[in-house]
């Protein structure tokens, strides 16, 4: 049984992925880096694509050696379908995800 679990988990550890979560007042996207024993920094670029293109942004991160993830967030994004592309600049490994915002700014603050 241990061998079966190892085989199932191995592909998950080898693939770099980005996961976004819609929280109370922001959206947080976490990029899980393909871990290695590199003794040098990794540079990662988050590119947020807004539904109408008015709120697009690019942010660059320096990830220390041996770290397995990095995250970015955006406050109160506009309604619509967002795209987030994360790219490791050294290897050009790219991961893309989408998320939907259906609430307005006012709805985020309702109690």
QUILINZI-V170122 format. One line per field, one symbol per residue. phi: phi as a letter, one per 40 degrees, with the letter a starting at -180 (. if undefined). A space follows every 50 residues. Layout:
BEGIN
phi: ???
END
This chain:
BEGIN
phi: .ccccccccdccccbcbbbbbcbdbabbbbbccccacccbcbbbbcbcbc dbgcbcabbbbbccdgcbaabaabcfccchcbbbbbbcccbgcbbbabab bbbcdcccccb
END
